């Protein structure tokens, strides 16, 4: 089967509130940048299919997929919508190209939470309708807090470790012009952050931003025509864990571990701790960064916290975004991805 590469990337927003553009305009701006990055690609002529990551539930409007084609140049062409994480859509595009039926597929993902007046209620409705929603949890972060407590108790992780994750993420953000919540924090600042639900403080929870991202993927033949520096996708995997509380592993994200194993197997990575040179992991909650570093096999279970304190410069970079993890084998331009959703 053909190899698959990322040949273009575009973005728009990454601000707590984008007031001068609608979500459709954000999609358009991100698509423009992605197509320019892909060698001036013409979406009407050069793209075989489009995928938009959206769902009425999160958009706050009915039949949201009607708004997908026009902003990304997909009018009168094949446009698919996936109600899932943006990296899942990259996996879908990867599979479509691997099938041999498509040469160029565009993935679009966006979010504009600042437009939603009832975001808390929307997130509450996303909880499992049988085991969680009937509990009427007043705090939507309660489930994450239970997971955090289980992980911390089992592996000896303390508040000082979470504080270090938060401090590191904010410091790293100072070097990123698109990081809206960057800053120089210390342990004292962390302790002053209000407790949202024990053990999670406000600083432990990633805040929302308005953003749109467009990724262009291509088969090997098309990629070499569109880009001099394609990023080859060598492995993709995703898993969904049971939502039944009794069967859920509260202390460890097994879904992330299994997704990573699938991606590593395809990319022929035998020892990720030695072969992976760079990683981006989901840290929507501070403890999740530690969990996901371990789930990706970059550190033994329960050891990421102490390793972070000992040698913070050697740890994986973190990004407060959607559930996603990406790894580049050391010394290679290749990329392997896993979606722990």
CORQUIFEN-V87452 format. One record per residue. N is the residue number from 0. RES is the residue in one small letter. PSI is psi in degrees with one decimal (none if undefined). D_FIRST is the distance of its C-alpha to the first C-alpha in whole Angstrom. Layout:
n = [N;N]
res = [RES;RES]
psi = [PSI;PSI]
d_first = [D_FIRST;D_FIRST]
This chain:
n = [0;1;2;3;4;5;6;7;8;9;10;11;12;13;14;15;16;17;18;19;20;21;22;23;24;25;26;27;28;29;30;31;32;33;34;35;36;37;38;39;40;41;42;43;44;45;46;47;48;49;50;51;52;53;54;55;56;57;58;59;60;61;62;63;64;65;66;67;68;69;70;71;72;73;74;75;76;77;78;79;80;81;82;83;84;85;86;87;88;89;90;91;92;93;94;95;96;97;98;99;100;101;102;103;104;105;106;107;108;109;110;111;112;113;114;115;116;117;118;119;120;121;122;123;124;125;126;127;128;129;130;131;132;133;134;135;136;137;138;139;140;141;142;143;144;145;146;147;148;149;150;151;152;153;154;155;156;157;158;159;160;161;162;163;164;165;166;167;168;169;170;171;172;173;174;175;176;177;178;179;180;181;182;183;184;185;186;187;188;189;190;191;192;193;194;195;196;197;198;199;200;201;202;203;204;205;206;207;208;209;210;211;212;213;214;215;216;217;218;219;220;221;222;223;224;225;226;227;228;229;230;231;232;233;234;235;236;237;238;239;240;241;242;243;244;245;246;247;248;249;250;251;252;253;254;255;256;257;258;259;260;261;262;263;264;265;266;267;268;269;270;271;272;273;274;275;276;277;278;279;280;281;282;283;284;285;286;287;288;289;290;291;292;293;294;295;296;297;298;299;300;301;302;303;304;305;306;307;308;309;310;311;312;313;314;315;316;317;318;319;320;321;322;323;324;325;326;327;328;329;330;331;332;333;334;335;336;337;338;339;340]
res = [x;x;x;x;x;x;x;x;x;x;x;x;x;x;x;x;x;x;x;x;x;x;x;x;x;x;x;x;x;x;x;x;x;x;x;x;x;x;x;x;x;x;x;x;x;x;x;x;x;x;x;x;x;x;x;x;x;x;x;x;x;x;x;x;x;x;x;x;x;x;x;x;x;x;x;x;x;x;x;x;x;x;x;x;x;x;x;x;x;x;x;x;x;x;x;x;x;x;x;x;x;x;x;x;x;x;x;x;x;x;x;x;x;x;x;x;x;x;x;x;x;x;x;x;x;x;x;x;x;x;x;x;x;x;x;x;x;x;x;x;x;x;x;x;x;x;x;x;x;x;x;x;x;x;x;x;x;x;x;x;x;x;x;x;x;x;x;x;x;x;x;x;x;x;x;x;x;x;x;x;x;x;x;x;x;x;x;x;x;x;x;x;x;x;x;x;x;x;x;x;x;x;x;x;x;x;x;x;x;x;x;x;x;x;x;x;x;x;x;x;x;x;x;x;x;x;x;x;x;x;x;x;x;x;x;x;x;x;x;x;x;x;x;x;x;x;x;x;x;x;x;x;x;x;x;x;x;x;x;x;x;x;x;x;x;x;x;x;x;x;x;x;x;x;x;x;x;x;x;x;x;x;x;x;x;x;x;x;x;x;x;x;x;x;x;x;x;x;x;x;x;x;x;x;x;x;x;x;x;x;x;x;x;x;x;x;x;x;x;x;x;x;x;x;x;x;x;x;x;x;x;x;x;x;x;x;x;x;x;x;x]
psi = [153.0;151.6;158.7;139.7;154.5;124.2;-6.2;146.2;133.9;155.3;162.4;145.5;-121.1;50.0;149.3;-29.7;113.4;106.4;-16.8;3.0;142.7;171.3;-29.5;-38.2;-34.5;-41.4;-43.5;-45.1;-42.4;-40.2;-42.2;-46.9;-38.7;-42.2;-35.0;-39.2;-27.4;34.2;26.9;32.3;140.6;110.3;-29.4;-25.6;-37.7;-11.7;132.1;-32.1;157.4;147.1;129.6;126.8;98.0;165.6;137.9;-38.9;-45.8;-21.1;-28.4;11.6;157.1;148.5;53.6;-25.2;-13.8;-23.2;-0.2;-46.8;-50.2;-48.6;-21.1;9.4;24.4;14.0;134.0;20.0;175.8;115.3;121.8;146.4;137.0;124.2;78.9;-173.5;150.0;-35.8;-26.6;-37.5;-36.3;-40.6;-38.4;-44.7;-40.0;-46.3;-38.1;-42.7;-38.4;-28.7;-18.8;-0.5;-14.3;144.0;-38.0;124.8;134.1;133.2;128.5;136.7;140.9;164.1;137.0;68.2;-21.4;-18.0;-11.0;121.8;-22.5;45.9;-39.6;-42.7;-37.8;-45.2;-33.5;-39.0;-19.9;-11.8;156.2;126.3;-15.5;-48.1;-21.7;-49.1;-39.4;-18.2;-18.8;44.2;126.7;-22.3;119.2;-10.8;6.5;-40.6;-42.2;-36.1;-38.5;-41.3;-43.0;-45.5;-41.2;-44.0;-44.7;-40.2;-39.4;-35.0;10.6;32.8;132.9;173.3;-30.4;-29.9;-41.4;-39.0;-39.4;-38.7;-45.8;-46.6;-43.8;-43.6;-41.9;-38.0;-43.3;-34.3;-23.7;-20.4;1.8;113.1;-15.5;2.0;109.5;-23.0;26.4;158.7;166.2;103.5;154.9;-179.0;-36.3;-40.1;-40.8;-43.8;-23.9;-13.2;131.9;143.7;124.0;-52.9;120.4;130.6;13.2;127.6;169.8;-37.1;-19.3;-10.2;121.7;136.4;159.6;154.5;156.9;128.8;156.4;141.2;137.6;131.5;135.0;122.3;148.4;156.1;169.6;-44.6;-45.4;-36.3;-40.1;-23.2;-30.1;-25.0;142.8;-14.4;59.8;147.5;108.1;131.0;112.0;-12.9;139.1;136.6;146.9;150.1;151.5;123.5;157.9;144.6;-0.3;120.4;-35.7;-26.7;-1.2;134.1;106.2;-24.2;-10.7;134.3;85.0;-32.7;-40.7;-40.9;-45.3;-39.0;-42.8;-40.6;-39.4;-46.4;-42.7;-40.3;-44.0;-38.0;0.4;42.2;112.4;-37.1;88.9;-32.9;-28.9;-31.0;-22.0;126.1;-19.0;142.7;144.5;126.4;153.2;125.9;51.1;-26.8;144.6;-41.8;-23.7;-31.3;-46.2;-45.0;-45.4;-31.6;-41.2;-39.9;-31.8;1.2;17.3;-11.4;149.4;154.9;132.4;2.6;-11.9;-35.7;-48.4;-35.8;-35.5;-41.6;-34.0;-47.4;73.4;-27.4;-15.8;-3.8;164.5;146.5;148.7;149.5;119.1;82.5;-152.4;168.6;107.3;149.9;134.9;139.2;135.8;122.2;138.7;131.6;10.0;146.1;-1.1;157.4;136.6;138.9;152.9;142.4;100.9;75.6;none]
d_first = [0;4;7;9;13;16;18;22;24;27;30;33;36;36;40;42;43;42;45;44;41;40;36;35;36;35;31;32;33;30;28;30;29;25;25;28;26;22;24;27;24;25;24;26;24;21;20;18;19;21;21;25;26;29;31;35;36;35;36;40;39;38;35;34;31;33;33;30;29;32;32;28;28;26;29;28;25;22;23;23;25;24;27;26;25;24;21;20;20;17;15;16;14;11;10;11;9;6;7;7;11;12;12;15;16;19;21;25;27;30;34;37;39;42;43;43;47;46;43;44;45;41;40;42;41;38;39;38;41;42;43;43;44;47;48;49;48;50;47;44;43;45;42;40;44;44;40;42;45;43;41;44;46;44;43;46;45;47;48;48;44;44;46;44;41;42;44;41;39;42;43;39;39;42;40;37;39;37;38;41;43;43;46;48;49;50;51;54;52;50;53;55;52;53;51;49;49;49;48;46;48;47;46;43;41;39;41;39;38;37;34;31;27;25;21;19;15;13;10;10;12;14;15;16;18;19;20;21;21;17;17;14;13;12;13;15;17;20;23;26;29;32;35;38;40;41;37;36;36;39;38;35;32;30;27;26;26;24;21;21;21;18;16;18;16;13;14;16;19;22;25;25;29;28;25;25;27;27;27;27;29;30;34;35;38;39;39;35;34;36;34;31;31;32;29;26;28;29;33;34;35;39;39;37;41;43;40;40;44;44;41;40;39;36;35;32;32;33;32;34;31;29;28;25;24;22;22;21;21;24;24;21;20;17;17;17;18;20;22;25;27]
